[in-house]
Amino acid sequence: MASMLMQKLPPLHGLITNQTPPPLITKHPLLPTPFLSSRPPPSLSTTTSSRTTHTTTTTYHAVGKQNESSLSSMITELERGREEQQAAEEEEEEETEEELFARRQQQKNQHDKQLAGRWREILGRDDWAGLLDPIDPLLRSELIRYGEMAQACYDAFDYDPFSRYCGSCKYNRRKFFQGLGLPEAGYEVSRYLYATSNINLPNFFGKKSRWSRTWSKRANWIGYVAVSTDEATRWLGRRDVVVAWRGTVTQLEWVADLMDFLRPVASEGIPCPDRSVKVESGFVDLYTDKDPTCRFCRYSAREQVLTEVRKLVQHYTKSGEEVSITTTGHSLGSALAMLSAYDMAETGVDVGADGSRVPVCVVSFSGPRVGNGKFKERFEELGVRALRVVNVHDTVPKVPGILFNEHVPEFVQRLAEGLPWSYSHVGVELALDHKKSPFLKATNDPSCFHNLEAHLHLLDGYHGRGERFVLTSGRDPALVNKACDFLKDHHLVPPHWRQDENKGMIRAGDGRWIQPERPQIDDHPADTHHHLQQLGLGSGPESEPDQSA
């Protein structure tokens, strides 16, 4: 059998050879055509004749030369493409600023067109259902815009104890936004708001001027009332009246000033039919106290804001315009925004000349609780809308009412309702988390968590729960460090960088450095008392206050 098999086998000299076959042809994963591989071949060839082997070898070499040529031309094409791409990128870099401006202008135009038809929805007509997660881009931009109006209160406030104008606004009312570098804000300030510093909130008012003669001994600037210009009204879709309240500039020390004691709003002259509606006593004191001997505080902050908003609402609704009222504030300013919005609805300031009510909305940033559960019920019953933007790591929105608040079971809330330390948040909450931002560093400083510019930065990058943090509006992250130290060090933005040039000092003609005189500070319009009487809040003619107070 073995001899028969041996006779059928071909001669071995055509099967086994020492000649090395040509390289194998393989396909590179990134190239469309095959190229030559240097992988070493096996020592045995296939069972073919020597002639077949020679023919195959010749074919391999021919294909190899052809593919070498193809590879060479492909590399040339790739290099040419890379050069063209680099040229395009360089051209793109040269046009970046122009393109960025054009893109932002396009976004603004689109924003303006949408807002005119959606402003009621944006102001909470449906309690922001479906707009927060994921966040509606138009809502985000509007929240940032109102937040910047609240931030303007901090930037414009003079709290330098070496200034004779410490406690006042740095800028003239008629040039408020221009002074802040915001000439295109689209609003004009119609009135400044003042509060008396006699009440028990020393950390809110900060340091007093070291000068013996100052602009006022007992007053403090706490915000402004502004109304949209004709041009802005067109893209807003209505005439917008904004009340912006200043928060504290002394970090978080003001929290210690909270007396944590609830007081009925009816006892402070607010016409609430239910005496069980109560608010924190320190807030209502700041809002309602006045000093008849001071030209800036002879009217309370409440009287100032109610008369001005009523005047504007009556004027523009009489002209047939649609009007909205928006209050905004950060920190303690948020509490005043909540309280004043509620008061406007309770007092009827939101009723236009035609008898219809105009929408009242609060845009709050990092605000504390203001009142009890009954206050929340009355607030919502009056149709006032409130959106609270908070950082989940901030402590301020958690006070007062640490033990008894809206988070405890309903039956516990009912049992604690009569206690003087049972509080409840109002409105809808938009919770942000500063740990989501790759720009912010880890810190234990609670004032960073509370910072308003940080909240606006978080809004700019927020897209929804679980979504990646991506900035959208082009706001500069450097603004975060304007008044804190929160940005990561590699951004090379110094902390607390915002200050006036030369701290407000100028060089006089004789070469000396001095503090310049400011224009006369506005106090109150002459028709304030008239509007108070129209609201049923005035008694008789006001006596002239001490002009130096």
MITORKE-672231 format. One record per residue (C-alpha): z, y, x; residue number from 1; residue in three letters. Coordinates in steps of 0.001 Angstrom, whole numbers, plus 500000, padded with zeros to 6 digits. Layout:
N
c3	c2	c1	i	aa
Z	Y	X	NUM	ALA
...
REM end
This chain:
549
c3	c2	c1	i	aa
500000	500000	500000	1	MET
500943	502372	502809	2	ALA
497691	501677	504653	3	SER
495706	502429	501482	4	MET
497438	505798	501049	5	LEU
496849	506773	504656	6	MET
493144	506150	504233	7	GLN
492968	508628	501305	8	LYS
494746	511534	503117	9	LEU
492558	514333	504637	10	PRO
492583	514910	508399	11	PRO
495704	516836	509553	12	LEU
493833	519253	511836	13	HIS
492783	521317	508744	14	GLY
496276	521428	507218	15	LEU
498621	522322	510028	16	ILE
497739	525307	512258	17	THR
499519	527735	514581	18	ASN
497433	530709	513355	19	GLN
499580	533387	511634	20	THR
498196	534293	508220	21	PRO
497724	537967	507283	22	PRO
500532	539958	505686	23	PRO
501168	539395	501997	24	LEU
500062	542095	499526	25	ILE
502889	543335	497291	26	THR
503259	546214	494852	27	LYS
505668	549114	495598	28	HIS
507719	550041	492527	29	PRO
506962	553767	492883	30	LEU
503226	553526	493700	31	LEU
500404	552451	491362	32	PRO
498385	550601	494007	33	THR
499463	547702	496256	34	PRO
500406	548259	499860	35	PHE
500931	545939	502790	36	LEU
504297	544274	503113	37	SER
505791	543339	506457	38	SER
507629	540358	504966	39	ARG
507189	537425	507399	40	PRO
505098	534551	506010	41	PRO
506064	530891	505857	42	PRO
504913	528639	508713	43	SER
502867	526333	506455	44	LEU
499712	527358	504704	45	SER
498345	525943	501465	46	THR
496385	522723	501494	47	THR
492946	524140	502212	48	THR
490325	523590	504826	49	SER
490058	525688	507958	50	SER
486961	527385	506535	51	ARG
488847	528401	503383	52	THR
491683	529723	505510	53	THR
489306	531800	507617	54	HIS
487618	533234	504510	55	THR
490951	534117	502931	56	THR
492073	535799	506156	57	THR
488957	537937	506221	58	THR
489442	538893	502595	59	THR
493084	539844	503203	60	TYR
492119	542116	506085	61	HIS
489412	543776	503987	62	ALA
491810	544391	501133	63	VAL
494431	545620	503589	64	GLY
492057	548233	505037	65	LYS
491087	549323	501543	66	GLN
494723	549707	500507	67	ASN
495628	551524	503696	68	GLU
492944	554040	502785	69	SER
494258	554259	499199	70	SER
497831	554724	500433	71	LEU
496753	557459	502846	72	SER
494939	559378	500109	73	SER
497893	558924	497755	74	MET
500336	560330	500307	75	ILE
498002	563294	500779	76	THR
497990	563867	497001	77	GLU
501781	563594	496806	78	LEU
502203	566110	499631	79	GLU
499782	568499	497954	80	ARG
501681	568081	494647	81	GLY
504991	568738	496390	82	ARG
503647	571934	497932	83	GLU
502366	573103	494561	84	GLU
505737	572310	492962	85	GLN
507606	574238	495656	86	GLN
505320	577213	495139	87	ALA
505918	577038	491387	88	ALA
509709	576866	491908	89	GLU
509597	579886	494229	90	GLU
507589	581795	491637	91	GLU
510083	580674	488970	92	GLU
513028	581936	491059	93	GLU
511337	585323	491442	94	GLU
510947	585560	487646	95	GLU
514376	584147	486756	96	THR
515997	587454	485778	97	GLU
513042	588547	483649	98	GLU
512775	585157	481987	99	GLU
516522	585020	481415	100	LEU
516469	588451	479804	101	PHE
513493	587442	477631	102	ALA
515228	584212	476584	103	ARG
518437	586028	475650	104	ARG
516473	588644	473772	105	GLN
514669	585890	471887	106	GLN
517995	584222	471063	107	GLN
519401	587553	469877	108	LYS
516405	588208	467647	109	ASN
516694	584744	466156	110	GLN
520451	585246	465741	111	HIS
519905	588583	463996	112	ASP
517366	587126	461574	113	LYS
519669	584245	460651	114	GLN
522865	586282	460324	115	LEU
521532	588629	457649	116	ALA
521073	585659	455333	117	GLY
524100	583603	456367	118	ARG
526911	586117	456907	119	TRP
528964	584997	453895	120	ARG
528861	581415	455151	121	GLU
529822	582542	458669	122	ILE
532784	584506	457249	123	LEU
534187	581384	455612	124	GLY
532811	581333	452064	125	ARG
533036	577516	452189	126	ASP
535998	577398	454616	127	ASP
533575	576641	457470	128	TRP
532845	573141	456141	129	ALA
530279	571453	458395	130	GLY
530179	574360	460863	131	LEU
532892	573398	463352	132	LEU
532096	569883	464560	133	ASP
529498	570166	465909	134	PRO
529894	573918	466053	135	ILE
527179	576030	464491	136	ASP
525532	578172	467240	137	PRO
525486	581245	464996	138	LEU
529182	580851	464207	139	LEU
529991	580450	467896	140	ARG
528213	583665	468823	141	SER
529958	585574	466004	142	GLU
533383	584290	467047	143	LEU
532724	585423	470611	144	ILE
531553	588820	469347	145	ARG
534746	589390	467346	146	TYR
536798	588058	470254	147	GLY
535240	590663	472516	148	GLU
536247	593353	470025	149	MET
539831	592089	470287	150	ALA
539542	591969	474086	151	GLN
538462	595621	474016	152	ALA
542010	596488	472922	153	CYS
543394	595086	476182	154	TYR
540705	596631	478376	155	ASP
541170	600073	476819	156	ALA
544983	600126	476833	157	PHE
546734	602230	479483	158	ASP
549876	600363	480536	159	TYR
550298	601878	483995	160	ASP
553834	603382	484231	161	PRO
552518	605864	486818	162	PHE
550151	607321	484221	163	SER
551273	610179	482004	164	ARG
549177	608535	479274	165	TYR
550897	605161	479527	166	CYS
550898	603518	476078	167	GLY
547734	605257	474870	168	SER
544039	604369	474825	169	CYS
542088	605299	477948	170	LYS
539016	606448	476047	171	TYR
538179	609023	473455	172	ASN
537634	607491	470022	173	ARG
534054	608767	469770	174	ARG
533149	607172	473121	175	LYS
535275	604061	472898	176	PHE
532641	601376	473401	177	PHE
530668	603498	475875	178	GLN
533827	603888	477954	179	GLY
534196	600106	478038	180	LEU
530590	599630	479115	181	GLY
529567	598324	475679	182	LEU
527158	600984	474410	183	PRO
525240	598415	472338	184	GLU
528289	597090	470491	185	ALA
526767	598232	467190	186	GLY
530016	599780	465888	187	TYR
531622	603204	465827	188	GLU
535384	603642	465909	189	VAL
536522	605635	462894	190	SER
540265	605638	463582	191	ARG
542883	604672	466156	192	TYR
546047	602857	465068	193	LEU
549558	603601	466352	194	TYR
552992	602047	465983	195	ALA
556446	603384	466696	196	THR
558238	601909	469709	197	SER
561644	602330	468073	198	ASN
561674	598797	466657	199	ILE
563203	595784	468370	200	ASN
560081	594491	470165	201	LEU
560516	595946	473667	202	PRO
558258	593424	475372	203	ASN
555351	594318	473086	204	PHE
555336	597947	474160	205	PHE
555755	597190	477843	206	GLY
556816	599768	480412	207	LYS
557263	603461	479671	208	LYS
555633	606211	481660	209	SER
557614	607541	484616	210	ARG
556427	611039	483883	211	TRP
558915	613379	482238	212	SER
556188	614871	480041	213	ARG
553909	612311	478402	214	THR
551396	612168	475567	215	TRP
554103	610767	473229	216	SER
557681	609623	473642	217	LYS
557806	607243	470700	218	ARG
554245	606068	469947	219	ALA
552079	603191	471161	220	ASN
548358	602608	470631	221	TRP
547892	599211	468957	222	ILE
544256	599022	467867	223	GLY
541380	600606	465999	224	TYR
539220	600557	462883	225	VAL
535453	600435	463434	226	ALA
532427	600293	461153	227	VAL
528958	598951	461919	228	SER
526183	601449	462630	229	THR
523086	601680	460423	230	ASP
521041	599673	462924	231	GLU
523689	596950	463289	232	ALA
524148	596827	459513	233	THR
520510	595772	459155	234	ARG
520889	592670	461318	235	TRP
524427	591937	460119	236	LEU
523168	591891	456536	237	GLY
526046	594104	455333	238	ARG
528241	597034	456378	239	ARG
531038	595445	458421	240	ASP
534454	597120	458647	241	VAL
536448	595707	461577	242	VAL
540158	596112	462268	243	VAL
541073	595021	465811	244	ALA
544745	594697	466755	245	TRP
546107	594724	470299	246	ARG
548330	591910	471517	247	GLY
550998	592170	474167	248	THR
550183	593006	477780	249	VAL
553472	591601	479134	250	THR
552348	587969	479311	251	GLN
554482	585815	476977	252	LEU
557840	587603	477109	253	GLU
557298	588928	473577	254	TRP
557920	585436	472175	255	VAL
561594	585982	473006	256	ALA
561538	589047	470755	257	ASP
560816	586945	467668	258	LEU
563907	587049	465513	259	MET
562703	583885	463778	260	ASP
563940	585269	460481	261	PHE
561806	585438	457346	262	LEU
561821	588454	455058	263	ARG
560188	588913	451598	264	PRO
557055	591052	451862	265	VAL
557962	592702	448551	266	ALA
561007	594267	450216	267	SER
558628	596134	452577	268	GLU
556579	597764	449825	269	GLY
553776	595213	449701	270	ILE
553127	594682	445962	271	PRO
553580	590910	445887	272	CYS
554746	589532	442503	273	PRO
556528	586584	444166	274	ASP
559651	587402	446201	275	ARG
559575	583959	447770	276	SER
556522	585021	449809	277	VAL
558013	585812	453218	278	LYS
556868	586746	456724	279	VAL
558530	586980	460123	280	GLU
560712	590077	460238	281	SER
559568	591322	463668	282	GLY
555923	591324	462588	283	PHE
556560	593160	459350	284	VAL
558744	595738	461153	285	ASP
555950	596497	463618	286	LEU
553522	596788	460705	287	TYR
555575	598964	458347	288	THR
557961	601114	460421	289	ASP
557257	604814	461008	290	LYS
558820	607893	462558	291	ASP
558351	611119	460548	292	PRO
559190	613212	463618	293	THR
556269	611806	465679	294	CYS
552756	613110	465083	295	ARG
551254	609685	465863	296	PHE
553808	607577	463963	297	CYS
554524	609716	460917	298	ARG
552446	607121	459073	299	TYR
553165	603431	459606	300	SER
550488	601136	460998	301	ALA
550232	599733	457478	302	ARG
549565	603147	455936	303	GLU
547043	604002	458639	304	GLN
544959	600852	458228	305	VAL
545070	600721	454424	306	LEU
543935	604320	453973	307	THR
541120	604061	456522	308	GLU
539736	600761	455224	309	VAL
539961	601961	451619	310	ARG
538050	605126	452487	311	LYS
535258	603168	454206	312	LEU
534986	600518	451479	313	VAL
534809	603161	448741	314	GLN
532247	605240	450638	315	HIS
529786	602435	451384	316	TYR
530094	600508	448122	317	THR
529508	603758	446257	318	LYS
526175	603902	448105	319	SER
525335	600438	446832	320	GLY
525825	598630	450147	321	GLU
527312	595185	450637	322	GLU
530532	595437	452646	323	VAL
532775	592993	454493	324	SER
536241	593438	456015	325	ILE
537001	591519	459218	326	THR
540344	591677	461012	327	THR
540744	590235	464484	328	THR
543379	590013	467171	329	GLY
544868	587870	469908	330	HIS
548472	586719	470286	331	SER
550762	589200	468528	332	LEU
547612	591077	467475	333	GLY
546589	587936	465600	334	SER
549801	588120	463544	335	ALA
549000	591733	462634	336	LEU
545435	590728	461731	337	ALA
546772	588058	459342	338	MET
549349	590351	457803	339	LEU
547011	593314	457333	340	SER
544224	591155	455809	341	ALA
546687	589717	453315	342	TYR
548030	593207	452538	343	ASP
544534	594582	451904	344	MET
543874	591873	449326	345	ALA
547315	592211	447744	346	GLU
547110	596013	447539	347	THR
543514	596042	446277	348	GLY
541969	597820	449253	349	VAL
539203	595212	449135	350	ASP
538001	596429	445724	351	VAL
534801	598477	445941	352	GLY
533711	601495	443914	353	ALA
531961	599185	441436	354	ASP
535125	597141	440872	355	GLY
533927	594052	442782	356	SER
535895	592541	445640	357	ARG
534461	592515	449148	358	VAL
535040	589477	451412	359	PRO
538078	589667	453714	360	VAL
538121	587408	456780	361	CYS
540466	586964	459744	362	VAL
539185	585829	463156	363	VAL
542355	584914	465021	364	SER
542825	583934	468652	365	PHE
545926	582099	469832	366	SER
548114	583515	467084	367	GLY
551644	582486	466087	368	PRO
552692	581466	462597	369	ARG
553254	584511	460413	370	VAL
554960	583418	457188	371	GLY
556311	580560	455124	372	ASN
554523	578051	452895	373	GLY
554547	580480	449962	374	LYS
552823	583086	452121	375	PHE
550100	580533	452920	376	LYS
549648	579768	449197	377	GLU
549437	583438	448239	378	ARG
547109	584208	451156	379	PHE
544638	581559	450021	380	GLU
545080	582400	446333	381	GLU
543860	585931	447024	382	LEU
540672	584524	448573	383	GLY
541318	585715	452131	384	VAL
539651	583487	454723	385	ARG
541073	582844	458191	386	ALA
539692	580948	461180	387	LEU
542192	580355	463979	388	ARG
540806	579663	467471	389	VAL
543458	577986	469640	390	VAL
543839	576195	472961	391	ASN
545665	572920	472312	392	VAL
547765	573440	475443	393	HIS
548964	576928	474439	394	ASP
552543	577221	473156	395	THR
552169	580442	471146	396	VAL
550400	578870	468114	397	PRO
553345	576456	467889	398	LYS
555928	579167	467177	399	VAL
557861	580211	465202	400	PRO
558786	577206	463053	401	GLY
559012	574550	465737	402	ILE
561074	572231	463518	403	LEU
559768	572967	460019	404	PHE
556074	573721	459702	405	ASN
552825	572560	458091	406	GLU
552853	569307	460078	407	HIS
555996	567813	458530	408	VAL
555677	565667	455367	409	PRO
555206	567597	452136	410	GLU
558585	566611	450685	411	PHE
560292	567923	453864	412	VAL
558380	571192	453494	413	GLN
559636	571559	449939	414	ARG
563220	570891	450998	415	LEU
562976	573372	453888	416	ALA
561187	576087	451904	417	GLU
564358	578061	451336	418	GLY
565345	578020	454995	419	LEU
564726	581204	457017	420	PRO
562940	579283	459796	421	TRP
560364	577281	457841	422	SER
556834	578481	458696	423	TYR
553263	577479	457942	424	SER
549906	578346	459503	425	HIS
547178	579673	457219	426	VAL
543430	579109	457278	427	GLY
541284	576703	459290	428	VAL
541917	575779	462914	429	GLU
539303	575410	465650	430	LEU
541054	573566	468480	431	ALA
539713	573929	472038	432	LEU
540858	572252	475246	433	ASP
540736	574101	478557	434	HIS
540746	570787	480444	435	LYS
537194	570208	479231	436	LYS
535863	573136	481252	437	SER
534742	572240	484798	438	PRO
535238	575900	485775	439	PHE
539018	575994	485212	440	LEU
541601	574643	487606	441	LYS
544749	572664	486897	442	ALA
547728	574972	486582	443	THR
551152	575114	484998	444	ASN
550913	578815	484188	445	ASP
551229	579149	480368	446	PRO
549760	582665	480447	447	SER
546445	581129	481590	448	CYS
546429	578787	478591	449	PHE
547042	581815	476361	450	HIS
544512	584192	477938	451	ASN
541905	585602	475523	452	LEU
539010	585630	477993	453	GLU
539732	581947	478659	454	ALA
539437	581278	474911	455	HIS
536055	583032	474810	456	LEU
534911	580986	477808	457	HIS
535968	577777	476028	458	LEU
534103	578858	472901	459	LEU
530964	579476	474949	460	ASP
530949	575911	476253	461	GLY
532205	574122	473138	462	TYR
529718	572021	471153	463	HIS
531996	569664	469267	464	GLY
534733	567113	469794	465	ARG
533712	564608	472418	466	GLY
530676	566665	473453	467	GLU
530028	567755	477043	468	ARG
531116	571284	477982	469	PHE
527963	573387	478504	470	VAL
527880	577191	478563	471	LEU
525369	578621	476100	472	THR
525418	582409	475828	473	SER
525272	583423	479474	474	GLY
528805	584918	479480	475	ARG
529961	585209	483052	476	ASP
532817	582761	483819	477	PRO
534190	585417	486195	478	ALA
535529	587214	483108	479	LEU
538201	584516	482855	480	VAL
539940	585894	485942	481	ASN
539884	589439	484632	482	LYS
543620	589316	483947	483	ALA
544751	585888	485186	484	CYS
544189	583251	487892	485	ASP
542464	580370	486100	486	PHE
539077	579784	487765	487	LEU
538734	577150	490468	488	LYS
539013	578652	493944	489	ASP
535509	577644	495064	490	HIS
534037	580142	492576	491	HIS
535477	582861	494868	492	LEU
536477	585137	491991	493	VAL
539699	587026	492779	494	PRO
542491	586784	490196	495	PRO
543453	589813	488073	496	HIS
540359	591626	489318	497	TRP
539894	594207	486556	498	ARG
541225	597688	487254	499	GLN
540039	601254	486946	500	ASP
538298	602782	489913	501	GLU
540945	604255	492209	502	ASN
543416	603425	489428	503	LYS
542187	606428	487519	504	GLY
542745	608943	490309	505	MET
540040	611524	491080	506	ILE
539541	613979	493916	507	ARG
540026	617596	492939	508	ALA
538028	620517	494301	509	GLY
540713	621288	496874	510	ASP
540583	617738	498236	511	GLY
543769	616459	496597	512	ARG
543839	613203	494578	513	TRP
545131	613777	491053	514	ILE
545293	612210	487593	515	GLN
542679	613923	485410	516	PRO
543519	615514	482108	517	GLU
542231	613685	479058	518	ARG
540770	615210	475918	519	PRO
543201	615812	473095	520	GLN
544232	612496	471573	521	ILE
543363	612036	467913	522	ASP
546261	611391	465608	523	ASP
545412	611050	461883	524	HIS
542661	612311	459564	525	PRO
543603	615164	457265	526	ALA
542861	613110	454133	527	ASP
545324	610311	454955	528	THR
547949	611525	452503	529	HIS
545340	611815	449743	530	HIS
544307	608193	450147	531	HIS
547940	607107	450241	532	LEU
548445	608725	446859	533	GLN
545344	606950	445549	534	GLN
546937	603665	446621	535	LEU
550257	604623	445041	536	GLY
551958	604790	448436	537	LEU
552364	608575	448794	538	GLY
555283	610625	447530	539	SER
554945	614320	448252	540	GLY
553411	616692	450800	541	PRO
554057	615645	454361	542	GLU
556028	617964	456621	543	SER
554555	618817	459983	544	GLU
555949	616548	462743	545	PRO
557048	617557	466212	546	ASP
553794	618005	468172	547	GLN
555452	616912	471426	548	SER
556798	613625	470051	549	ALA
REM end
